[in-house]
């Protein structure tokens, strides 16, 4: 299998990817807290880890991809109150919209989408076991993890315990044994809650993901190949997930940790305080999900991505160019008796060299655009070289599939081929009224 290198945030260096189980890959990507319409920043990890998943599948791996919906949170409680609906009604409506937008950006839906409310028995049991091991302690209905017990706490985020202690002393909570200890379970009197031996409450955010990973990948002792998410989750969320796994399973939860960069709006950080938060549904409606995806792929996933009218319109232009050449070449090949579904690229070395170098999508796109030029040259060459055209078509189609650039390619029926023959004859006879009518009919059928 081709060597794949990825940047591991645990160690801060590129490493050759080697799965825990040969030929199989387990991935968990932190999903959204479902309390409001998702913004464009929520979809940077969607695109990033969808590309990773597609690449791994293309390389021949069997991939299990899991991404959660956080449906227990103070923001959910407050938002549901504002709207006068139940928390479940709110989260289900947001999840439905999120799934629609995942489809719009050309991403594959996860194999599993766990929710904390469904995994609550497992979450409670996991925390009880941490308490039994002496790794956690309960105080007045809250349960905390003993961070001092965790070997190399801070290794993922690069934070030294001494520095964290210095910063934490200001906000010492009397209930905690140590200011660094964080909540696994929180006592609550409002919103959705569960009965436990500690009283009524709900889990801390950091406990939910690591328990769902532990439950779904129990056959691997809750240890996965790749854990992904936005850079903002590196600390404290991912650090604290890893800490719990160290205490419970004596592993670091994941072998590789990957983090994507932020999305800037017109070169400024997106934030509510600046009033420049852009909702994903508005982008999809205005520009299309494919253009948004391509705009993100134009920069490396670990670098900040710049969203602007210019960058997304440029992506729209590129999508249109790829669509036109792929569709035209597909039709030309089929009209010449070639089954496009059997075509395979002669080589993908340059493209895969870029993709296997820590998902270098800017370089991969350069290869794609150059091949698209070749494809258009093949279409203009007379007489047509069907071997060259077929190979170039197969390359462009394959590259688009790996990048998740979803383009509908027409498959001609015998009736469609007859329409084309009539259209060509009408043009040759300069019967423009007939040729225009036939052309309009083919456009309506989506084959022109």
C-alpha positions in Angstrom: 0.0 0.0 0.0 1.2 3.5 -0.8 2.9 5.3 2.1 0.8 8.0 3.7 2.3 10.7 5.9 0.2 12.8 8.3 1.1 15.5 10.8 0.5 14.1 14.3 -0.3 16.8 16.8 0.9 14.3 19.4 4.6 15.0 18.9 4.1 17.8 16.4 5.7 16.1 13.4 4.8 14.2 10.2 4.7 10.5 10.7 4.1 7.5 8.4 0.6 6.3 9.0 0.4 2.7 10.3 -3.0 1.5 11.4 -3.6 -0.5 14.6 -5.3 -3.3 12.6 -3.6 -3.9 9.2 -5.9 -2.8 6.3 -8.4 -1.1 8.6 -8.7 2.4 9.9 -10.7 3.8 12.8 -11.4 7.6 12.8 -13.3 9.7 15.2 -14.0 13.4 14.4 -15.5 15.7 17.0 -18.8 17.0 15.7 -20.9 20.0 16.6 -22.9 21.0 19.7 -26.4 21.1 18.1 -28.0 24.2 19.5 -28.1 26.6 16.6 -27.7 26.9 12.8 -24.1 25.7 12.0 -21.6 28.3 10.7 -18.9 27.9 8.1 -16.3 27.1 10.8 -18.2 24.0 11.7 -17.6 22.6 8.2 -13.9 22.9 8.0 -13.4 19.6 9.9 -16.3 18.1 7.9 -14.4 18.7 4.6 -10.9 18.0 6.0 -11.7 14.6 7.5 -14.0 13.6 4.6 -11.0 14.1 2.3 -8.8 12.0 4.6 -11.5 9.3 4.7 -11.9 9.3 0.9 -8.1 9.1 0.4 -7.8 6.1 2.7 -10.6 4.3 0.9 -8.9 5.1 -2.4 -5.7 3.6 -1.1 -7.5 0.4 -0.3 -8.2 0.7 3.5 -11.4 -0.3 5.1 -12.5 2.8 7.1 -14.8 3.2 10.0 -15.6 6.9 10.4 -17.5 8.1 13.5 -18.5 11.7 14.2 -20.7 12.7 17.1 -23.5 15.2 17.8 -23.2 16.8 21.2 -26.8 17.0 22.4 -26.2 17.7 26.1 -25.0 21.2 26.9 -26.0 24.5 28.7 -26.2 26.2 25.3 -28.9 23.7 24.2 -30.9 24.2 27.5 -30.8 28.0 27.1 -31.6 28.0 23.4 -34.6 25.6 23.9 -35.9 27.9 26.6 -35.7 30.9 24.2 -37.6 29.0 21.5 -40.1 27.5 23.9 -39.4 23.9 22.7 -37.9 20.9 24.3 -34.2 20.2 24.1 -34.8 17.1 22.0 -37.0 19.0 19.6 -34.2 21.6 19.2 -31.3 19.1 18.8 -33.2 16.9 16.3 -34.0 19.9 14.1 -30.4 21.1 14.1 -29.1 17.6 13.4 -31.4 17.3 10.4 -30.2 20.6 9.0 -26.6 19.6 9.7 -26.9 16.3 7.8 -28.4 18.2 4.9 -25.5 20.5 4.7 -23.0 17.6 5.0 -24.6 16.3 1.8 -24.4 19.7 0.2 -20.6 20.0 0.6 -20.2 16.6 -0.9 -19.1 14.8 2.3 -20.0 11.2 3.0 -22.2 10.8 6.1 -20.4 9.2 9.0 -20.7 5.4 9.6 -22.0 6.2 13.0 -23.2 9.5 14.6 -23.3 8.8 18.4 -25.1 11.2 20.8 -24.3 11.5 24.5 -28.0 11.1 25.4 -28.0 7.6 23.9 -24.7 6.6 25.5 -25.6 7.9 29.0 -25.5 4.4 30.8 -22.0 3.9 29.3 -20.9 7.4 30.3 -22.1 6.9 33.9 -20.4 3.5 34.2 -17.1 4.8 32.8 -17.0 7.6 35.4 -17.9 5.2 38.2 -15.0 3.0 37.1 -12.6 6.0 37.2 -13.8 6.7 40.7 -13.3 3.0 41.7 -9.8 3.1 40.3 -9.0 6.2 42.5 -8.6 8.3 39.4 -11.7 10.4 40.1 -13.5 11.7 43.2 -17.0 13.0 44.0 -17.7 16.2 45.9 -21.3 17.4 46.5 -22.7 15.7 43.4 -19.9 16.7 41.1 -17.2 14.2 40.0 -13.6 15.3 39.1 -10.6 13.6 37.5 -7.4 13.7 39.4 -5.1 15.3 36.8 -2.0 14.9 39.0 -2.4 11.1 38.5 -2.2 11.4 34.7 1.2 10.6 33.3 2.5 13.4 30.9 -0.6 15.5 31.2 -0.3 18.3 28.7 1.7 16.4 26.1 -0.8 16.8 23.3 -1.3 20.5 23.8 2.3 21.2 24.7 1.3 22.7 28.0 3.6 22.1 31.0 1.7 21.1 34.2 3.6 23.8 36.1 2.5 26.5 33.7 -1.1 25.3 33.9 -1.0 25.3 37.7 0.3 28.8 37.7 -2.6 30.0 35.6 -5.2 27.9 37.4 -4.4 29.2 41.0 -6.4 32.3 40.3 -9.6 30.4 39.9 -9.2 27.7 42.5 -12.5 26.0 43.4 -12.8 24.9 47.0 -14.5 21.7 46.0 -11.5 20.5 44.0 -8.5 18.7 45.4 -6.4 20.5 42.8 -7.1 23.5 40.5 -6.3 21.4 37.4 -8.9 18.8 38.1 -11.8 18.9 35.6 -15.4 17.8 35.9 -16.5 14.4 34.6 -20.0 14.8 36.0 -21.9 17.9 37.1 -24.8 18.3 39.4 -27.6 20.2 37.9 -31.2 21.2 38.8 -32.4 22.3 35.4 -32.5 21.0 31.9 -32.1 17.3 30.9 -30.5 15.3 33.7 -29.9 11.7 34.8 -30.1 10.0 38.2 -26.8 8.6 39.5 -25.3 7.6 42.9 -23.9 11.1 43.0 -27.4 12.7 42.5 -29.0 14.2 39.5 -26.8 15.7 36.8 -25.2 15.4 33.4 -21.7 14.6 32.1 -18.9 17.0 31.5 -18.2 17.8 27.8 -14.7 16.1 27.9 -16.2 12.8 29.1 -18.7 12.3 26.3 -16.4 11.8 23.3 -13.9 9.5 25.0 -16.7 7.3 26.4 -18.4 7.0 23.0 -15.0 6.1 21.4 -14.5 3.5 24.2 -17.9 2.0 23.6 -17.9 2.0 19.8 -14.3 0.7 19.5 -14.4 -1.6 22.5 -12.7 -4.4 20.5 -9.6 -2.1 20.3 -9.7 -1.3 24.1 -11.1 2.1 23.1 -8.0 2.9 21.1 -8.4 4.3 17.6 -6.1 5.2 14.8 -7.0 8.9 14.2 -8.8 11.5 16.3 -9.6 14.7 14.5 -11.2 18.1 15.1 -10.6 21.8 14.9 -7.4 23.3 16.3 -9.5 25.0 19.1 -10.3 21.5 20.5 -6.7 20.6 21.1 -6.8 22.1 24.6 -8.6 21.5 26.9 -11.0 19.2 25.2 -8.7 16.7 23.4 -6.1 16.8 26.2 -8.8 16.0 28.7 -10.2 13.2 26.6 -6.7 11.7 26.4 -6.3 12.1 30.1 -9.4 10.0 30.9 -8.4 7.3 28.5 -4.9 7.1 30.1 -6.6 6.7 33.5 -9.3 4.2 32.3 -7.7 2.2 29.5 -4.0 3.0 30.0 -3.7 4.3 26.4 -3.7 7.7 24.7 -7.1 7.2 23.1 -5.7 7.7 19.5 -2.4 6.9 17.8 -2.6 10.0 15.6 -4.2 13.4 16.5 -5.1 15.7 13.6 -6.3 19.3 13.9 -7.5 21.6 11.1 -7.1 25.4 11.1 -9.7 28.1 11.4 -11.7 29.9 8.7 -11.0 33.7 8.5 -13.6 36.0 7.0 -11.9 38.6 4.7 -8.7 37.9 6.6 -10.2 38.5 10.0 -10.9 35.9 12.6 -14.6 34.9 12.6 -16.3 35.7 15.9 -19.6 36.9 17.3 -18.0 39.9 18.7 -16.9 41.1 15.3 -20.3 40.3 13.8 -18.8 38.3 10.9 -20.2 34.9 11.6 -21.5 33.4 8.3 -24.0 30.6 8.4 -23.4 27.5 6.3 -26.9 27.4 4.9 -26.5 30.9 3.5 -23.2 30.0 1.8 -24.8 26.9 0.2 -27.8 28.8 -1.0 -25.7 31.6 -2.5 -22.6 29.8 -3.9 -23.2 26.0 -3.6 -21.6 23.5 -1.4 -19.1 22.3 -4.0 -17.6 25.8 -4.4 -17.2 26.1 -0.6 -15.5 22.8 -0.4 -13.1 23.7 -3.3 -12.3 27.0 -1.6 -11.2 25.2 1.5 -9.1 22.7 -0.4 -7.2 25.5 -2.1 -5.3 25.9 1.2 -3.6 23.3 3.4 -5.9 21.9 6.1 -3.6 23.0 8.9 -3.4 26.6 7.7 -6.1 29.3 8.1 -8.6 29.3 5.3 -9.7 32.6 3.9 -13.4 33.1 3.1 -14.3 36.0 0.9 -16.5 36.7 -2.1 -13.5 36.6 -4.3 -12.1 33.3 -3.1 -15.5 31.5 -3.3 -16.4 33.0 -6.7 -13.0 31.8 -8.0 -13.9 28.3 -6.7 -17.3 28.5 -8.4 -15.5 29.2 -11.7 -13.2 26.2 -11.2 -16.1 23.9 -10.4 -17.9 25.1 -13.6 -14.7 24.4 -15.7 -14.3 20.9 -14.2 -18.0 20.1 -14.7 -18.0 21.2 -18.3 -15.0 19.3 -19.4 -16.0 16.1 -17.5 -19.5 16.1 -18.8 -18.4 16.9 -22.4 -15.7 14.2 -22.4 -18.1 11.6 -20.9 -20.6 12.3 -23.7 -18.0 12.2 -26.4 -16.6 8.9 -25.2 -20.0 7.3 -24.9 -21.0 8.5 -28.4 -17.9 6.7 -29.6 -19.0 3.4 -28.0 -16.8 3.6 -24.9 -18.1 2.4 -21.5 -16.9 5.2 -19.2 -17.5 3.1 -16.1 -14.7 0.7 -17.1 -12.1 3.5 -17.6 -9.2 3.5 -15.1 -6.3 6.1 -15.0 -3.0 4.9 -16.3 -1.2 6.6 -13.4 -2.1 8.8 -10.4 1.4 9.2 -9.0 1.7 13.0 -9.0 -1.8 13.4 -7.5 -1.3 10.8 -4.8 2.2 12.0 -4.0 0.6 15.3 -3.0 -2.4 13.8 -1.2 -0.2 11.3 0.7 2.0 14.2 1.9 -0.2 15.2 4.8 -3.2 15.9 2.6 -1.5 18.6 0.5 -4.6 19.6 -1.4 -3.2 22.8 -2.9 -0.6 20.7 -4.8 -3.2 18.0 -5.6 -5.4 20.7 -7.1 -2.6 21.9 -9.2 -2.2 18.4 -10.6 -6.0 18.2 -11.2 -6.2 21.6 -13.0 -3.3 20.7 -15.2 -4.9 17.4 -16.1 -8.2 19.2 -16.8 -6.3 21.3 -19.4 -5.0 18.1 -21.0 -8.6 16.8 -21.1 -9.8 19.9 -22.9 -6.9 19.6 -25.4 -7.9 16.0 -26.0 -11.5 17.2 -26.8 -10.2 19.8 -29.3 -7.8 17.4 -31.1 -8.8 16.1 -34.5 -9.1 13.3 -35.2 -10.0 12.4 -31.6 -7.6 10.1 -29.8 -10.0 8.0 -27.8 -7.2 6.3 -25.7 -5.8 9.7 -24.6 -9.3 11.2 -24.0 -10.4 8.2 -22.0 -7.2 8.2 -19.8 -7.4 11.9 -19.1 -11.1 11.7 -18.3 -10.5 8.8 -15.9 -7.8 10.8 -14.1 -9.9 14.0 -13.7 -12.8 11.9 -12.5 -10.7 9.9 -10.0 -9.0 13.1 -8.6 -12.4 14.7 -8.2 -13.7 11.7 -6.4 -10.8 11.6 -3.9 -11.2 15.3 -3.2 -15.0 14.9 -2.9 -15.8 17.2 -5.7 -19.1 15.6 -6.7 -19.9 16.2 -10.4 -22.9 14.4 -12.0 -21.6 12.6 -15.1 -24.3 11.8 -17.7 -24.8 8.2 -18.8 -26.3 8.1 -22.2 -29.3 5.9 -23.1 -29.8 4.7 -26.7 -32.5 7.4 -27.0 -29.9 10.0 -25.9 -27.5 8.9 -28.5 -30.2 9.1 -31.1 -30.9 12.7 -30.0 -27.2 13.6 -30.4 -27.1 12.1 -33.9 -30.2 14.1 -34.9 -28.6 17.3 -33.3 -25.4 16.8 -35.3 -27.3 16.2 -38.5 -29.4 19.3 -38.0 -26.3 21.4 -37.4 -24.6 20.0 -40.4 -27.7 20.9 -42.5 -27.8 24.3 -40.9 -31.3 23.7 -39.6 -30.7 25.9 -36.6 -34.3 25.9 -35.4 -34.2 22.1 -35.1 -30.7 21.9 -33.6 -31.7 24.6 -31.0 -34.8 22.6 -30.1 -32.8 19.3 -29.8 -30.2 21.1 -27.8 -32.8 22.5 -25.4 -34.2 19.0 -25.0 -30.8 17.5 -24.1 -30.1 20.3 -21.6 -33.5 19.6 -20.0 -32.4 15.9 -19.7 -29.1 16.9 -18.2 -27.0 15.4 -20.9 -25.7 18.4 -22.7 
